[in-house]
Amino acid sequence: MRLLQNFLIIFLTTFFGFLVISGQTIAFKNVNVIPMNKEQVLPNHTVLIKDGIIVEIGSKVNVPKDAQIIDGTGKYLIPGLIDMHVHMLSDDAEYPKNIAEDELKIMVANGVTTVRFMIGTPEQLVLREKSAKSEIIAPTIYAASPHLTGREQGNDFVVNTPDEAREAVRKSKAAGYDFIKVTTYIKPEVYEAAVDEAAKQNIRVVGHADSRFVGLERALKAKQQIEHLDGYLEALLKEDAPMKGSVSDIYIYQPKNWESIDYVDENKIPIIAKRTVESNPFVDPTQSFMKNTFGLFRSEESIRAQPDFKFYPKKNQDFYINYMKRTPLNQVSWEKRARWVEIKNKMIKAIYDAGGKIMVGSDTPEFLWLYGFTEHREMKALNDAGLSTYAVLEAATKNPSEYLGTLDKTGTIEKGKRADLVLLNANPLENISATENRAGVMLKGKYYTQAEMNKWLDEAAPKLHNSLKEDETKNNNLEGFWQGAVTIANKFWRVNFTVKKDGENYKAVADFLDADGYGREFSVSQNGENFRLERGQPNANPIVFEGKVEGDSFKGNWSGVGIKAAFDFLRFSIPKPSYKEEEVTFKNGDVTLSGTLLLPNRQTPGPVVVFTHGGGAETRLPNKSWALHFVRRGFAALIYDKRGTGKSTGSWQTSSMEDLADDALAGINFLKTRTDIDLKKITVAGHSQGGWIAPLTATKSNDVSFVITSAASGISPDKQSIFHRANVMREEGFSEDAVKIATDLREKLYATGKMLLNNDPNAAAERKKVSAELEKYAKEPWLDAAALPPNLDEDKPSRGALELLFFQPVPMWEKVKVPVFLVWGDKDTVVPVVEGRKIIEDTLSKNGNKDYSVKIFPNVDHGVVIVNPKKNSDFPRVPLDYYESMVDWLVAQVAKNK
């Protein structure tokens, strides 16, 4: 009987071991307590815990005989650490969900006892519940909602209208998320609706303050808790700075934006710091992630030496190491990047000095910075920014607890509070890095030695490292989404490829990000292990990528635009599109126009942009890249093949400007038949020749609300042609004498055209004279550059072509009543920018239309390419804010003209 009784005692003790442990009494004896209720150390104290709650603290505490004793001699006890900005690998659909509990144990093993996940998932809510019930070893969890964004980015609410924002807030609140997370591309009025609805739902808004959309001032006015110091660099720019954008948030990746660092006014720092504290004193700068990823040099050797490196799958390791080698940010000097870090450090210190409550956030696990480990890196970064060691400990314990509303339960070591504690082997007030030298962690009253937790880490590392199964079908297979760059002389040209299998063949589509060229189709051929992707170019050698696929790597040689270089790509899963494409047709009389309607993923009718064409045989494709800038910001877009090109019927060569405008008008009439378009928000946009067609369309329809022109000419096509050809001859090195002869010939040629248009009976005779004069210069080397025919044959230009040639833009601009945005590059040699701008502005003003804006981009030509003054080998690049400036303007106009 006694044997059975002993067996039952052992069985019950083992089976209900968790209940016994959590209910037992534990005492830290002879420990130095840093309570964090004020800056002090309580030497050789005893901290008594019962049922997970601190019940006594003192130098003389009666410890029950059955209590578990933890010897704290020479050690230091601090509150459990809190990470206010975390993500997990298992949040990503590419990773298995069963690694989540290991991820949480990694955090605990690093002393982190509370976390805030900053982009929520349903799985996080389940983990939150399990943690609260102590069913798993995990920090206390808070979860922000799936992020509200203006573009599809994954695990999000895409919100482009106030109603969509309000619905996202309501759904998030109902689902049980703790905060509303906002990120990027959110229109101001949509953001304000989200903030208003969050207040009604009694849930706080946290996250980004996108400087190009929401902006710092709007976020501060909303009392939002701002992450990353988003928008602060922009707010620090001098009033006369030539740019308004800087390097906050996603804009950090564009080298050109770093020029703004030279225009920072440090005198603004204390002013903005004070304004921050008045709005919301809680600030989470995620400074370690920012400065160590983008500001300071990070060698491959140092990355591989990190203790958390081994946890990442090889695919992640390779991707980020390769990215750090080829990132466009390598074009930014280390001095400028160090200056950026210095400015952010000063901003953090100024906010603290003004009474701000800094909080620790790791923003992991991106860029090979893992949660848990990076908590301590962030603490070191805040110390480097000028915060005392005690202030840093506040940022990791007391301040987040105060923000979370749990300071009565956590954040300090006081009687009656939850026993989330970290036992250190050294004093963190002397050196903040002491938080990495742990003896153990108490989580909700249960104590784990560091030796025990190190075994967790040893077990978790191979699980996470091997969590992404290699897809054997990818070997020597080109299918997938490839991200990478073409590289020459330390200069980068970012390119993405989407490759899909179509039977036995591949279909490849490239996006040239720095050239703003999207949706470029390439043919694919295979020779053994090598792949060749090729795209023909009119009047030029083809663009070619030729290389070998090894697993998820595609490397080789590239040629195009007169340059030979190397390329290097990594494969990812093909992303879900953020918009849909619908093939459409519409008619203008007997002409059928064929096009594509690009529709963002939205639930309600929204604004649309109709794109007109430049000169020549232009299909819908050149406008697709332009259109996507608007689509990504919530606008629908209609692009179509110009009449007589692609799948459209008719002839552009014989058409007048009126005919081409009527084609755009037919597109607008087609849009009026749809229920997914807001008919009060129709914009017409055009580049070059489209700069005549777009405003002309607006004069023909009361349905057009806005006009956008790029590289528009304020003079007639015949005069513009004379201007353009003269510049071409000069660029090719011909003398001014030759330019004058060619210009005279062209003027005479156009004079005969005007005679034909006016049915002048002397036109035929005059054409013979001009033809004879052309034959006189037929063998001159400048004839091709001047684009003159060697003679005039019997074929006469159509009346439509003549009407287009002599189209007069001033009478048209006199009739334009809607808001207009005019954009040019100041190195345009096709249209006279200064003269044209003056003509258009004067005409609009005279007409009483004061609602127009002008933007001139320096060192940009007619093709929207940045001019390379040194003429050395470089990739053609488009200013990345050229088209975005148009979208910004239209977003503001739509908001203003509700």
ZISULDA-V911119 format. One record per backbone hydrogen bond with DSSP energy under -1.0 kcal/mol. CO is the residue of the C=O (numbers start at 1). NH is the residue of the N-H. E is the energy in kcal/mol with one decimal. If there is no record, write none. Layout:
co = [CO;CO]
nh = [NH;NH]
e = [E;E]
This chain:
co = [1;2;3;4;5;6;7;8;9;10;11;12;14;16;17;18;19;21;25;26;27;28;29;31;32;33;35;38;42;45;46;47;48;48;49;50;52;53;54;56;58;64;68;70;72;75;76;77;78;81;81;83;85;86;88;89;92;96;97;99;100;101;102;103;104;105;107;107;108;111;113;114;115;116;117;121;122;123;124;125;126;127;128;129;130;131;140;142;143;145;147;148;149;157;161;162;163;164;165;166;167;168;169;170;171;172;179;180;181;182;184;187;188;189;190;191;192;193;194;195;196;197;198;204;205;206;207;210;210;215;216;217;218;219;220;225;226;227;229;231;232;234;236;238;248;249;250;251;254;255;256;257;258;259;260;261;263;265;266;268;269;270;271;272;273;274;275;276;281;283;284;286;287;288;289;290;291;291;299;300;301;303;306;308;309;313;314;315;316;317;318;319;320;321;322;323;327;328;329;333;334;335;336;337;338;339;340;341;342;343;344;345;346;347;348;349;350;351;352;357;360;364;366;370;371;374;375;376;377;378;379;380;381;382;383;388;389;390;391;392;394;395;396;397;398;399;400;401;406;406;409;414;417;418;419;420;421;422;423;423;424;427;427;431;432;433;434;437;439;440;441;442;443;446;448;449;450;451;452;453;454;455;456;457;460;461;462;464;471;472;474;480;481;482;483;484;485;486;487;488;491;493;494;495;496;497;498;499;500;502;505;507;508;509;510;511;511;512;514;517;520;522;523;525;527;530;531;532;533;534;535;537;543;544;545;546;547;548;550;552;553;554;555;556;557;558;559;560;563;565;566;567;568;569;570;572;578;580;582;584;586;588;591;592;593;594;595;596;597;598;599;600;606;607;608;609;610;616;618;620;621;623;624;627;628;630;630;631;636;637;638;639;642;645;652;656;657;658;659;660;661;662;663;664;665;666;667;668;670;671;676;678;681;682;682;683;684;685;686;687;688;689;689;690;692;693;694;695;697;706;707;708;709;710;716;717;718;719;720;721;722;723;724;725;726;727;728;729;730;735;736;737;738;739;740;741;742;743;744;745;746;747;748;749;750;751;752;753;754;755;756;760;762;763;764;765;766;767;768;769;770;771;772;775;777;780;782;783;784;798;799;800;801;802;804;805;809;810;812;819;820;821;822;823;824;825;831;832;833;834;835;836;837;838;839;840;841;842;843;844;845;848;850;851;853;855;857;859;860;861;865;868;877;879;881;883;884;885;886;887;888;889;890;891;892;893]
nh = [5;6;7;8;9;10;11;12;13;14;15;16;17;20;21;22;23;24;68;49;70;47;72;45;77;42;413;40;33;31;58;28;55;56;26;53;419;50;416;48;46;67;27;29;75;32;424;34;422;113;114;116;363;118;91;92;95;99;100;103;104;105;106;107;108;109;110;112;111;81;140;83;142;86;144;125;126;127;128;129;130;131;132;133;135;134;115;117;178;120;157;183;159;149;165;166;167;168;169;170;171;172;173;174;175;177;145;206;148;208;150;191;192;193;194;195;196;197;198;199;200;201;203;180;225;182;227;213;215;219;220;221;222;224;223;207;284;230;232;235;236;237;265;241;251;252;253;254;257;258;259;260;261;262;263;264;238;268;269;272;273;274;275;276;277;278;279;280;357;359;228;290;291;292;293;294;295;296;303;304;305;306;309;311;312;317;318;319;320;321;322;323;324;325;326;327;330;331;332;337;338;339;340;341;342;343;344;345;346;347;348;349;350;351;352;353;354;356;355;283;84;87;369;374;373;378;379;380;381;382;383;384;385;387;386;392;393;394;395;396;399;360;82;401;402;403;404;406;409;410;418;417;54;420;445;80;442;78;439;440;76;430;431;434;435;436;437;425;450;423;448;421;446;443;441;453;454;455;456;457;458;459;460;461;464;465;466;467;474;475;477;499;572;497;570;495;568;493;566;491;488;486;513;484;511;482;509;480;507;505;502;500;522;498;520;496;513;517;878;512;510;508;534;532;530;527;547;525;545;523;543;540;535;559;533;557;531;555;553;571;550;569;548;567;546;565;544;563;560;558;487;556;485;554;483;481;601;599;597;595;593;591;588;649;586;641;584;639;582;637;580;602;678;636;683;638;685;618;642;623;624;627;628;631;632;633;635;634;609;598;611;596;645;648;655;660;661;662;663;664;665;666;667;668;669;670;671;672;673;674;606;681;608;705;706;610;708;612;710;690;691;692;693;694;696;697;698;699;700;684;821;686;823;688;720;721;722;723;724;725;726;727;728;729;730;731;732;734;733;739;740;741;742;743;744;745;746;747;748;749;750;751;752;753;754;755;756;757;758;760;759;763;766;767;768;769;770;771;772;773;774;775;776;778;780;783;786;788;787;802;803;804;805;806;807;718;813;814;815;707;853;709;855;711;857;828;833;836;837;838;839;840;841;842;843;844;845;846;847;849;848;850;852;820;822;824;826;867;827;864;861;871;866;882;885;887;888;889;890;891;892;893;894;895;896;897]
e = [-2.4;-2.7;-2.3;-2.4;-2.1;-2.3;-2.8;-2.9;-2.2;-2.2;-3.3;-2.4;-1.3;-1.9;-2.5;-2.7;-1.3;-1.0;-2.9;-3.3;-3.1;-2.2;-2.9;-3.2;-2.8;-3.2;-2.4;-1.2;-2.7;-2.5;-2.0;-2.5;-3.0;-1.4;-2.6;-1.7;-2.6;-2.7;-3.5;-2.6;-3.3;-1.6;-2.9;-2.4;-2.6;-2.4;-3.6;-2.8;-2.7;-2.5;-1.3;-2.0;-2.7;-2.2;-1.3;-1.9;-1.9;-1.0;-1.8;-2.1;-2.1;-1.8;-1.8;-1.4;-2.0;-2.6;-1.1;-2.2;-2.5;-2.3;-2.8;-2.3;-1.9;-2.0;-3.1;-1.2;-1.5;-2.5;-2.6;-1.7;-2.3;-2.7;-2.2;-1.6;-2.8;-1.6;-2.7;-3.2;-3.1;-1.1;-2.6;-2.4;-2.9;-2.3;-2.0;-2.5;-2.3;-2.1;-2.2;-2.4;-2.5;-2.2;-2.4;-2.5;-2.1;-2.0;-1.7;-3.0;-2.8;-2.5;-2.2;-2.8;-2.6;-1.4;-2.0;-2.6;-2.3;-2.6;-2.4;-2.0;-1.7;-2.0;-2.3;-2.9;-1.7;-2.3;-2.7;-1.4;-2.4;-1.9;-2.8;-2.3;-1.7;-2.2;-1.4;-1.6;-1.4;-1.9;-1.7;-1.6;-1.2;-1.2;-3.3;-1.7;-1.4;-1.7;-1.3;-1.1;-1.4;-1.3;-1.7;-1.7;-1.5;-1.3;-2.3;-1.1;-2.7;-1.9;-1.4;-2.6;-2.5;-2.2;-2.0;-2.2;-2.2;-2.1;-1.4;-2.9;-3.1;-2.7;-2.2;-1.9;-3.1;-2.4;-1.4;-2.4;-1.0;-2.5;-2.0;-2.6;-1.3;-1.3;-1.2;-1.2;-1.5;-2.4;-3.0;-2.1;-2.4;-2.1;-2.5;-2.5;-2.5;-1.1;-1.6;-1.9;-2.2;-2.1;-2.1;-1.9;-2.6;-2.0;-1.9;-1.9;-2.3;-2.3;-2.2;-2.5;-2.3;-2.1;-2.3;-2.5;-2.3;-2.2;-2.3;-2.9;-1.7;-3.0;-1.8;-1.7;-2.8;-1.6;-1.6;-2.0;-2.1;-2.4;-1.7;-2.1;-2.3;-2.3;-1.9;-2.4;-1.3;-1.9;-1.5;-2.3;-2.2;-2.3;-1.9;-1.2;-2.5;-2.3;-2.2;-1.5;-2.4;-2.4;-2.9;-2.8;-2.5;-3.0;-2.7;-1.8;-2.8;-1.9;-2.0;-2.7;-2.9;-2.5;-3.4;-1.4;-2.3;-1.1;-1.4;-2.3;-1.7;-1.9;-1.7;-2.8;-2.5;-2.6;-2.7;-2.1;-1.7;-3.0;-2.5;-2.3;-2.6;-1.0;-1.1;-2.1;-2.3;-2.2;-2.9;-2.3;-2.7;-2.7;-2.1;-1.4;-2.1;-1.2;-2.3;-2.8;-3.0;-2.7;-2.5;-2.2;-1.7;-1.9;-1.8;-2.0;-2.2;-2.4;-1.2;-1.8;-2.9;-3.4;-2.2;-2.6;-2.9;-1.8;-4.1;-2.5;-2.6;-2.6;-2.6;-2.4;-1.0;-2.5;-3.0;-3.9;-3.2;-1.1;-2.2;-2.7;-1.9;-2.7;-2.1;-2.2;-2.7;-2.9;-2.8;-1.5;-2.2;-2.0;-3.3;-2.6;-3.1;-1.7;-1.5;-2.2;-2.9;-2.4;-2.2;-2.4;-2.5;-2.6;-2.6;-2.5;-2.1;-3.3;-3.1;-1.8;-1.5;-2.1;-2.6;-2.7;-1.6;-2.8;-2.9;-2.9;-3.3;-1.9;-2.8;-2.3;-2.0;-3.0;-2.4;-2.4;-1.9;-2.1;-2.7;-1.6;-3.4;-2.8;-2.3;-2.6;-2.8;-1.6;-1.8;-1.0;-1.9;-2.8;-2.4;-2.3;-2.5;-1.1;-2.4;-1.9;-1.9;-3.1;-2.3;-3.1;-2.2;-2.4;-1.2;-1.9;-2.2;-2.3;-1.5;-1.6;-2.3;-2.1;-1.6;-1.9;-2.4;-1.9;-2.1;-1.5;-1.8;-1.8;-1.2;-2.0;-2.1;-3.1;-1.4;-3.2;-2.2;-3.0;-2.4;-2.6;-2.2;-1.9;-1.8;-2.9;-1.7;-2.5;-1.7;-1.4;-1.1;-2.0;-2.1;-1.9;-2.1;-2.7;-2.4;-2.5;-1.7;-2.1;-2.9;-2.7;-1.7;-1.6;-2.2;-2.2;-1.9;-2.6;-1.7;-2.4;-1.6;-2.2;-2.4;-2.2;-2.6;-2.5;-2.6;-2.3;-2.4;-2.5;-2.2;-2.7;-2.7;-1.8;-1.8;-1.4;-2.2;-1.7;-2.2;-2.3;-1.9;-2.9;-1.4;-1.8;-2.1;-2.2;-1.6;-1.7;-2.3;-2.5;-2.3;-2.1;-2.3;-2.2;-1.3;-1.1;-1.9;-1.6;-2.1;-1.8;-1.1;-2.0;-2.7;-2.0;-2.2;-2.0;-1.4;-1.6;-2.5;-1.9;-1.8;-2.1;-2.2;-2.7;-2.4;-2.9;-3.0;-1.3;-1.1;-2.6;-3.1;-1.9;-2.2;-2.5;-2.9;-2.7;-2.2;-2.7;-2.7;-2.5;-1.9;-2.6;-1.3;-1.0;-1.7;-1.7;-2.9;-2.1;-2.6;-2.8;-2.3;-1.7;-2.3;-1.4;-3.4;-2.1;-1.8;-1.8;-2.9;-2.1;-2.6;-3.0;-2.1;-2.3;-2.9;-2.1;-2.2;-2.2]
